[in-house]
Amino acid sequence: MSIRTWPPVLLALLAQALAFVVLVALARLGLRFPAWVWVLVQAVLAVFLSRWMALGPRWILMQAALPFLVRALWGAPIPAWIYLALFIALALVFGGGLFTRVPLYHASRDAWEKLAALLPDQAGLRFVDLGCGFGGPVAQLAKARPDGVFVGVEASPFTWLVAWLRCLPQPNAHIRLGSFWRTDLAGFDAVYAFLSPVPMPALWAKARREMKPGSRFISHSFGVPGEIPHRAVPVKGREGARLLVWDL
Ligand SMILES: C[S@@+](CC[C@H](N)C(=O)[O-])C[C@H]1O[C@@H](n2cnc3c(N)ncnc32)[C@H](O)[C@@H]1O
């Protein structure tokens, strides 16, 4: 597997680490520079390596800024536990999407309503939101369709907790903590996902393998390469936001 397929955050850390190794080697060779030159060299090397790893422009910018930020904070009287607390907080909210390369953002209320209209009419309908975020769609749909069962799967612990609390009043809503890659889709009549372009080919393969004939796969905004959706319903949100529907 090429390292270019790794999650960008790992590539970014690897680039900084490799750049640092070069710096240590230069120092061992006896080179002596003012501190700001070392910081500049670290930034230049990290940017060079990040470009080679095909990281996007936002990552390149962060890679260039990071050594200067670290240098600026180096002597600041900030207790070490604050960095640890920040790291843990970020992992609790965003950690679930790190390896799937899916950030946290939300479908609009308009999308929830249009999603409700796309659900099969049958009583006892079973629906799953893969990566349910703070649980907005699951809570809303469970309220609108008391005849159905609505499941959300979320990998980030804090995000899961918010969704779980939000869905507590709805007896037909269930929020599970874990990865949707480990969720069997066979038991659902409608599967909904609002993720990113990265997991779509693998998710489509999973849906084709597991979903039963007659069930419905709905992706918010992100298509499947080479698979034309049967319907596309524009929704409010970012430019081009729409619900893409495939009937299996
Ligand atoms: C873009 S948000 C979508 C939120 C919600 N479904 C909506 O439509 O408003 C995507 C969510 O998927 C979660 N996620 C990413 N990868 C996941 C995985 N493998 N298993 C479970 N959740 C995941 C992220 O933590 C994030 O909360």
The ligand as an SDF file (V2000), in Angstrom:
LIG
                    3D

 27 29  0  0  0  0  0  0  0  0999 V2000
  -20.4320   14.6220    8.0680 C   0  0  0  0  0  0  0  0  0  0  0  0
  -20.8730   13.9520    9.6310 S   0  0  0  0  0  0  0  0  0  0  0  0
  -22.5420   13.5160    9.2740 C   0  0  0  0  0  0  0  0  0  0  0  0
  -23.4990   13.7530   10.4040 C   0  0  0  0  0  0  0  0  0  0  0  0
  -24.9430   13.3080   10.1380 C   0  0  0  0  0  0  0  0  0  0  0  0
  -25.0180   12.0010    9.5280 N   0  0  0  0  0  0  0  0  0  0  0  0
  -25.7000   14.2950    9.2820 C   0  0  0  0  0  0  0  0  0  0  0  0
  -26.1390   13.9090    8.1900 O   0  0  0  0  0  0  0  0  0  0  0  0
  -25.8900   15.4500    9.7230 O   0  0  0  0  0  0  0  0  0  0  0  0
  -19.9960   12.4240    9.5330 C   0  0  0  0  0  0  0  0  0  0  0  0
  -19.8290   11.6890   10.8520 C   0  0  0  0  0  0  0  0  0  0  0  0
  -19.3340   10.3920   10.5600 O   0  0  0  0  0  0  0  0  0  0  0  0
  -18.5090    9.9810   11.6540 C   0  0  0  0  0  0  0  0  0  0  0  0
  -17.6720    8.8730   11.1860 N   0  0  0  0  0  0  0  0  0  0  0  0
  -16.6330    8.9330   10.3270 C   0  0  0  0  0  0  0  0  0  0  0  0
  -16.1370    7.7080   10.1170 N   0  0  0  0  0  0  0  0  0  0  0  0
  -16.8870    6.8510   10.8450 C   0  0  0  0  0  0  0  0  0  0  0  0
  -16.8820    5.4540   11.0280 C   0  0  0  0  0  0  0  0  0  0  0  0
  -16.0060    4.6780   10.4080 N   0  0  0  0  0  0  0  0  0  0  0  0
  -17.8320    4.9160   11.8240 N   0  0  0  0  0  0  0  0  0  0  0  0
  -18.7480    5.6810   12.4550 C   0  0  0  0  0  0  0  0  0  0  0  0
  -18.7930    7.0250   12.3320 N   0  0  0  0  0  0  0  0  0  0  0  0
  -17.8810    7.5920   11.5300 C   0  0  0  0  0  0  0  0  0  0  0  0
  -17.7410   11.2400   11.9970 C   0  0  0  0  0  0  0  0  0  0  0  0
  -17.2430   11.1660   13.3350 O   0  0  0  0  0  0  0  0  0  0  0  0
  -18.8480   12.3110   11.8310 C   0  0  0  0  0  0  0  0  0  0  0  0
  -19.5080   12.5380   13.0440 O   0  0  0  0  0  0  0  0  0  0  0  0
  1  2  1  0
  2  3  1  0
  2 10  1  0
  3  4  1  0
  4  5  1  0
  5  6  1  0
  5  7  1  0
  7  8  2  0
  7  9  1  0
 10 11  1  0
 11 12  1  0
 11 26  1  0
 12 13  1  0
 13 14  1  0
 13 24  1  0
 14 15  1  0
 14 23  1  0
 15 16  2  0
 16 17  1  0
 17 18  1  0
 17 23  2  0
 18 19  1  0
 18 20  2  0
 20 21  1  0
 21 22  2  0
 22 23  1  0
 24 25  1  0
 24 26  1  0
 26 27  1  0
M  CHG  2   2   1   9  -1
M  END
$$$$
